[in-house]
């Protein structure tokens, strides 16, 4: 790591460890950023997958259910206080390094205060939440998990500088080191303890490790400071981020609360496992793209606004193809995936995964469209959309869960994200006029190709009974056929893929 240098006047210190990176053309930075982010997310998911398989065989569903109950309150309080101040650093242009430094220190200080407040609130909620779920252990588990937020509040904000510059190589190694060491610690604890405390202590140690490593991977050193202009500028964007965070919590965690309350710890353990498997492609592809596209769209809007439509159309075409290609084998082979990888006691997770596989393209497309709004500094549309989606989700969640159990909760998720896609497309048409007429045929071609792959794979599975051959043959056919068909019938997609890899 190259330490940052100082000029003759300390007030103009260079805040980046790689001053040359920001001078590269945007296309090269985007390609590099996507490559590093996808690689990081893919490795993270593979490590997490191995972790899940190992822990699922060392622990029981009740342990995961109890852990999930504790996480709901921690996540809720984080969502209710999240104001996304880091987004201000990414979305705005700073004329001087002193101005950037003032914003960095202010955001870091404000987030540290927020983390302390959240930790106190989590501690205060432990007793009532243990009574709500009827689980006495939560009185101790919840306060310990509350420390995670406080520990993460000290993380080095210097990493945000790398994201702003679309320079993700250093972040890749940071995340890799944190994930590998964190998983090793958690698995070791599970081997020794064989109970829910392995998950709790493992997560806390991973958070502490990530905070320590953040100062090793970037040389910036934040200081306590609350500069008025920087704070006001950050809070202006933060008010929308707070709404988005609360609404996002509802659409990602309310089902856990409902399942845990109505169906118990074992059911919640199975549901959480299926949800995590279905969320893995989102983490690998969509979140990776979002980290790069947010600052990239901001730069395009500032310098070449007419290129925004073409850039988004390319991203939408390629990402929707990948998402549907992943969703098809997940839907077709959900039972075999769970049975072979996690064991027979997780059978209910296979049924839930088949339904949640439908959310992979729906959730992914909605999030990809949301990135445009952040890039053009219009988060209000996302805040309004997320709020409406949370209302739709809550309206469907209780009756479906009460009437159909785990699969009912999964269908509520599908309904919410289907509504999100329509809602986000309507809002996007206001920013990019006529975009819906371009995205509709792209979507129809992609769905048709995915349906062809599903049909061929389904027919082939009728001749197979053993889980492993079904997984291999069905997985290969349903994964390969859709992209092959699309590349044959869409010359523009072929051109974009060739351009990217050239």
C-alpha positions in Angstrom: 0.0 0.0 0.0 1.4 3.4 -1.0 0.9 5.9 1.8 -0.8 9.2 0.8 1.5 12.1 0.3 1.4 15.6 1.6 2.2 18.8 -0.2 3.9 21.7 1.5 0.6 22.8 3.0 -1.1 20.2 5.2 -4.6 21.5 4.3 -4.2 20.2 0.7 -3.2 16.6 1.6 -3.8 14.1 -1.1 -6.7 11.9 0.0 -6.2 9.1 -2.5 -3.7 6.3 -2.4 -3.9 6.0 -6.2 -3.9 9.5 -7.7 -3.6 8.2 -11.2 -6.7 6.0 -11.2 -9.2 8.9 -11.4 -7.5 10.1 -14.6 -8.3 6.9 -16.5 -11.2 7.1 -19.0 -14.7 6.3 -17.6 -15.2 3.2 -19.7 -11.9 1.6 -18.5 -12.7 2.5 -14.9 -16.2 1.0 -15.2 -14.9 -2.2 -16.7 -12.2 -2.5 -14.1 -14.7 -1.6 -11.3 -17.2 -4.2 -12.5 -14.6 -6.9 -12.8 -13.2 -6.2 -9.3 -16.7 -6.0 -7.8 -18.1 -9.0 -9.5 -15.0 -11.0 -8.6 -15.2 -9.8 -5.0 -18.9 -10.6 -4.7 -18.5 -14.0 -6.4 -15.7 -15.0 -4.1 -17.7 -13.7 -1.1 -20.7 -15.7 -2.1 -18.7 -18.8 -2.7 -17.1 -18.4 0.7 -20.5 -17.7 2.2 -21.9 -20.7 0.4 -19.2 -23.0 1.9 -19.9 -21.4 5.2 -23.6 -22.1 5.0 -23.1 -25.7 3.9 -20.7 -26.4 6.8 -22.7 -24.5 9.4 -26.0 -26.2 8.2 -24.4 -29.5 9.1 -22.9 -28.4 12.4 -26.0 -26.5 13.7 -29.7 -27.1 13.6 -32.5 -24.9 12.0 -33.5 -23.7 15.4 -30.1 -22.1 15.8 -30.4 -20.2 12.6 -34.0 -19.2 13.4 -33.0 -17.8 16.8 -30.1 -15.9 15.2 -32.5 -14.5 12.6 -34.9 -13.3 15.3 -32.1 -11.3 16.9 -30.9 -9.9 13.7 -34.4 -8.5 12.9 -34.3 -6.0 15.7 -30.7 -5.0 15.0 -31.5 -4.5 11.3 -34.7 -2.6 12.1 -33.0 0.0 14.3 -30.2 0.4 11.8 -32.8 1.0 9.1 -34.7 3.5 11.2 -31.5 5.6 11.8 -29.7 5.1 8.4 -29.3 8.4 6.6 -26.8 7.2 4.0 -24.3 10.0 4.5 -21.7 8.1 2.5 -23.9 8.6 -0.6 -23.2 12.3 -0.4 -19.5 11.7 -1.0 -20.3 9.6 -4.1 -23.0 11.8 -5.6 -21.4 15.2 -5.3 -18.4 16.9 -6.9 -15.9 18.6 -4.7 -13.8 21.5 -5.9 -11.0 21.2 -3.5 -9.4 18.4 -1.4 -10.1 20.5 1.7 -13.8 20.4 0.9 -13.7 16.7 0.4 -11.8 16.2 3.6 -14.4 18.3 5.5 -17.2 16.1 4.2 -15.3 12.9 4.9 -14.6 13.8 8.6 -18.2 15.1 9.1 -19.8 12.0 7.6 -17.5 9.7 9.6 -18.3 11.6 12.9 -22.0 11.7 12.2 -22.1 7.9 11.4 -20.1 7.2 14.6 -22.7 9.1 16.7 -25.5 7.2 14.9 -23.8 3.9 15.7 -23.6 4.7 19.4 -27.3 5.7 19.5 -28.3 2.5 17.6 -26.3 0.3 20.0 -28.1 1.9 23.0 -31.5 1.3 21.4 -30.6 -2.3 20.6 -29.7 -2.9 24.3 -32.9 -1.4 25.4 -35.0 -3.6 23.1 -33.5 -6.9 24.2 -36.0 -7.7 27.0 -39.3 -6.7 25.1 -38.1 -8.6 22.0 -37.3 -11.8 24.0 -40.9 -11.6 25.3 -42.3 -11.0 21.9 -40.7 -14.1 20.4 -40.9 -16.1 23.7 -37.2 -16.8 23.6 -35.3 -16.0 26.8 -31.9 -16.3 25.1 -32.5 -13.2 23.1 -32.1 -11.1 26.2 -28.3 -11.8 25.9 -27.9 -12.4 22.2 -29.5 -9.1 21.1 -27.2 -6.8 23.2 -24.1 -8.6 21.9 -25.2 -8.2 18.3 -25.9 -4.5 19.1 -22.1 -4.1 19.5 -21.6 -4.9 15.9 -23.1 -1.5 14.8 -20.9 0.4 17.2 -17.7 -1.5 16.0 -18.6 -0.8 12.3 -19.1 2.9 13.1 -15.3 3.2 13.5 -14.6 1.8 10.0 -12.3 3.9 7.9 -14.3 6.2 5.6 -11.2 6.3 3.3 -12.6 3.3 1.5 -15.4 5.6 0.2 -12.7 7.6 -1.7 -11.8 4.5 -3.7 -15.5 3.9 -4.5 -15.9 7.5 -5.7 -12.9 7.2 -8.0 -14.4 3.8 -9.3 -11.1 2.2 -8.1 -12.0 -1.1 -6.6 -8.9 -3.2 -6.6 -7.9 -2.3 -3.0 -11.5 -2.8 -1.9 -11.4 -6.3 -3.4 -8.5 -7.4 -1.3 -10.0 -5.8 1.8 -13.3 -7.6 1.4 -11.5 -10.9 0.6 -9.4 -10.7 3.7 -12.3 -9.8 5.9 -14.6 -12.6 4.5 -12.0 -15.4 4.6 -10.8 -14.6 8.1 -14.4 -14.0 9.3 -15.7 -17.3 7.9 -12.7 -19.2 9.3 -13.5 -17.8 12.8 -17.2 -18.6 12.6 -16.7 -22.2 11.4 -14.1 -22.8 14.1 -16.5 -21.5 16.7 -19.3 -23.7 15.4 -17.0 -26.8 15.5 -16.3 -26.1 19.2 -19.6 -24.6 20.5 -22.2 -26.3 18.3 -24.9 -23.7 19.1 -26.2 -20.3 18.1 -23.4 -18.5 20.0 -21.0 -19.5 17.2 -23.0 -17.4 14.8 -23.3 -14.5 17.3 -19.7 -14.3 18.3 -18.5 -15.0 14.8 -20.4 -12.1 13.4 -19.1 -9.7 16.1 -15.5 -10.8 15.5 -15.9 -10.4 11.7 -17.1 -6.8 12.2 -14.2 -6.0 14.5 -11.8 -7.6 12.0 -13.3 -5.5 9.1 -12.9 -2.3 11.0 -9.2 -3.0 11.8 -8.4 -4.0 8.3 -10.1 -0.8 6.9 -7.2 1.2 8.4 -4.6 -1.1 6.9 -6.1 -0.9 3.4 -6.4 2.9 3.2 -4.1 5.5 4.6 -6.7 8.2 5.3 -7.3 8.9 9.0 -10.6 10.4 9.9 -11.0 12.9 12.7 -14.0 13.9 14.8 -15.5 17.0 13.1 -19.0 18.3 12.3 -18.7 21.0 9.7 -22.0 22.8 9.2 -22.2 23.0 5.4 -21.0 19.5 4.9 -23.5 18.2 7.5 -26.4 20.1 5.9 -25.4 18.9 2.5 -25.3 15.3 3.6 -28.6 15.5 5.5 -30.3 16.9 2.5 -29.7 13.6 0.7 -29.9 11.6 3.9 -33.6 12.3 4.5 -34.5 10.3 1.4 -32.0 7.6 2.2 -33.7 7.2 5.6 -37.0 6.5 3.9 -35.4 4.1 1.5 -33.7 2.3 4.3 -36.9 1.9 6.3 -38.9 0.7 3.3 -36.1 -1.7 2.3 -36.1 -3.1 5.8 -39.8 -3.8 5.5 -39.4 -5.6 2.2 -36.4 -7.7 3.3 -37.0 -8.3 7.0 -40.8 -8.1 7.7 -41.2 -11.7 6.4 -38.6 -12.9 8.9 -40.6 -11.3 11.7 -43.9 -12.7 10.5 -42.5 -16.2 9.9 -40.7 -16.3 13.2 -43.8 -15.1 15.1 -46.3 -17.3 13.4 -44.4 -20.4 12.5 -41.4 -20.7 15.0 -37.6 -20.9 14.9 -37.3 -24.0 12.7 -39.5 -22.5 10.0 -37.6 -19.3 10.1 -34.3 -21.2 9.8 -35.5 -22.9 6.6 -37.0 -19.7 5.2 -33.7 -17.7 5.9 -31.7 -20.4 4.2 -33.8 -20.3 1.1 -33.9 -16.5 1.1 -30.1 -16.3 1.4 -29.6 -18.7 -1.5 -32.0 -16.7 -3.7 -30.3 -13.5 -2.7 -26.8 -14.6 -3.7 -27.1 -13.7 -7.4 -28.3 -10.2 -6.4 -25.2 -9.8 -4.2 -22.9 -11.0 -6.9 -24.3 -9.1 -9.9 -26.6 -6.3 -8.9 -24.9 -4.9 -5.8 -21.6 -5.2 -7.6 -22.9 -3.2 -10.6 -24.6 -0.7 -8.3 -21.3 0.2 -6.6 -19.8 1.0 -10.0 -22.8 2.4 -11.8 -23.8 4.9 -9.2 -20.6 7.1 -9.6 -20.5 6.2 -13.3 -24.0 7.5 -14.0 -23.2 10.6 -11.9 -20.2 11.3 -14.1 -22.1 10.6 -17.3 -24.9 13.0 -16.2 -22.4 15.7 -15.4 -20.4 15.4 -18.6 -22.4 13.5 -21.3 -26.1 13.4 -20.3 -27.2 12.2 -23.7 -25.2 8.9 -23.3 -27.2 7.9 -20.2 -29.9 6.1 -22.2 -27.5 4.0 -24.2 -25.4 3.1 -21.1 -28.5 2.0 -19.1 -29.9 0.0 -22.0 -26.7 -2.0 -22.3 -26.6 -2.6 -18.6 -30.2 -3.7 -18.5 -29.9 -6.1 -21.4 -26.8 -7.9 -20.1 -27.9 -8.0 -16.5 -31.5 -9.2 -17.1 -30.1 -12.0 -19.3 -27.7 -13.1 -16.5 -30.4 -12.8 -13.8 -33.0 -14.9 -15.7 -30.3 -17.5 -16.6 -29.6 -17.9 -12.9 -33.3 -17.9 -11.9 -34.3 -20.8 -14.3 -32.1 -23.5 -12.8 -32.8 -22.2 -9.3 -36.6 -22.6 -9.9 -36.3 -25.9 -11.7 -33.9 -27.6 -9.3 -34.6 -26.0 -5.9 -35.3 -29.3 -4.2 -32.2 -31.0 -5.5 -30.0 -28.0 -4.6 -31.1 -28.0 -1.0 -31.1 -31.8 -0.6 -27.6 -32.3 -1.9 -25.9 -29.3 -0.3 -27.6 -28.8 3.0 -29.1 -32.2 3.9 -32.5 -33.7 4.5 -33.5 -31.7 7.5 -33.7 -28.6 5.3 -36.5 -30.0 3.0 -38.8 -27.0 3.6 -36.2 -24.6 2.3 -36.3 -26.3 -1.1 -40.0 -25.6 -1.5 -39.5 -21.9 -0.5 -36.5 -21.5 -2.8 -38.6 -22.6 -5.8 -40.9 -19.6 -5.2 -38.1 -17.1 -4.2 -36.2 -18.0 -7.4 -38.8 -15.8 -9.2 -37.7 -12.8 -7.2 -34.1 -13.0 -8.6 -34.9 -11.2 -12.0 -37.6 -9.1 -10.4 -35.6 -7.7 -7.5 -32.4 -7.4 -9.7 -34.1 -5.4 -12.4 -35.7 -3.1 -9.8 -32.4 -2.4 -8.1 -30.6 -1.8 -11.4 -33.2 0.8 -12.4 -32.8 2.4 -8.9 -29.1 3.0 -9.6 -30.0 5.5 -12.3 -32.0 7.7 -9.9 -29.1 7.8 -7.5 -26.7 8.6 -10.3 -28.7 11.6 -11.5 -29.1 12.7 -7.8 -32.9 12.1 -7.7 -33.3 9.8 -4.7 -36.8 11.0 -4.0 -38.3 8.8 -6.7 -36.7 5.7 -5.2 -37.9 6.7 -1.7 -41.5 7.1 -2.9 -41.3 3.8 -4.9 -39.8 1.8 -2.0 -42.5 3.1 0.3 -45.3 2.0 -2.0 -43.6 -1.4 -2.4 -43.4 -1.8 1.4 -47.1 -1.1 1.7 -48.0 -3.7 -1.0 -45.7 -6.2 0.7 -47.2 -5.7 4.1 -50.7 -6.0 2.7 -49.9 -9.4 1.2 -47.6 -10.8 3.8 -49.9 -11.6 6.7 -52.8 -13.2 4.8 -50.5 -15.3 2.6 -48.3 -16.4 5.5 -51.2 -17.3 7.7 -53.0 -19.1 4.9 -50.1 -20.9 3.1 -47.1 -20.9 5.6 -43.6 -20.5 4.3 -44.6 -20.5 0.6 -47.2 -17.8 1.3 -44.5 -15.5 2.7 -42.3 -16.2 -0.4 -45.2 -15.3 -2.7 -45.7 -12.0 -0.9 -42.0 -11.2 -1.7 -42.7 -12.0 -5.4 -45.7 -9.7 -5.5 -43.8 -6.9 -3.9 -40.9 -7.0 -6.4 -43.1 -7.4 -9.4 -44.9 -4.2 -8.3 -41.4 -2.6 -7.8 -40.4 -3.3 -11.4 -43.5 -1.7 -12.8 -43.3 1.2 -10.4 -39.6 1.9 -11.1 -40.1 1.7 -14.9 -42.9 4.4 -14.7 -40.6 6.7 -12.7 -37.6 6.0 -15.0 -39.6 7.1 -18.0 -39.7 10.6 -16.6 -35.9 10.8 -16.6 -35.3 8.9 -19.9 -38.4 9.6 -22.1 -39.3 6.6 -24.2 -37.2 4.1 -22.3 -40.1 1.8 -21.6 -40.6 1.1 -25.3 -37.0 0.0 -25.6 -37.0 -2.1 -22.4 -40.2 -4.0 -23.2 -39.0 -5.9 -26.3 -35.7 -6.6 -24.5 -37.6 -8.1 -21.6 -39.9 -10.2 -23.8 -36.9 -11.7 -25.8 -35.1 -12.5 -22.5 -38.2 -14.2 -20.9 -38.8 -16.2 -24.1 -35.2 -17.4 -24.1 -35.4 -18.4 -20.4 -38.7 -20.2 -21.0 -37.1 -22.2 -23.8 -34.3 -23.2 -21.6 -36.7 -24.2 -18.8 -38.8 -26.3 -21.2 -35.9 -28.2 -22.6 -34.4 -28.8 -19.2 -37.7 -29.9 -17.7 -38.3 -32.5 -20.5 -34.8 -33.9 -19.9 -35.4 -34.3 -16.2 -38.3 -36.6 -16.9 -35.8 -39.3 -17.8 -33.8 -38.8 -14.6 -34.6 -39.7 -11.0 -31.3 -39.4 -9.0 -30.8 -35.9 -7.5 -27.1 -35.5 -8.6 -27.6 -36.3 -12.4 -30.8 -34.1 -12.3 -28.8 -31.2 -10.9 -25.9 -31.6 -13.4 -28.0 -32.2 -16.6 -30.8 -29.8 -15.7 -28.5 -27.1 -14.5 -26.3 -27.2 -17.6 -29.3 -27.1 -20.1 -31.2 -24.4 -18.3 -28.1 -22.3 -17.9 -26.6 -22.6 -21.4 -29.7 -22.5 -23.6 -31.1 -19.0 -22.7 -27.9 -17.0 -23.4 -27.2 -19.0 -26.6 -30.7 -18.2 -28.0 -30.5 -14.5 -27.1 -27.1 -14.1 -28.6 -28.4 -15.7 -31.8 -31.5 -13.5 -32.2 -30.1 -10.2 -30.8 -27.1 -8.8 -32.9 -27.0 -5.7 -30.7 -26.4 -7.9 -27.6 -23.7 -9.8 -29.4 -22.0 -6.5 -30.3 -22.1 -5.2 -26.7 -20.7 -8.4 -25.3 -17.9 -8.4 -27.8 -17.2 -4.8 -27.1 -17.0 -5.4 -23.4 -14.6 -8.3 -23.6 -12.5 -6.6 -26.3 
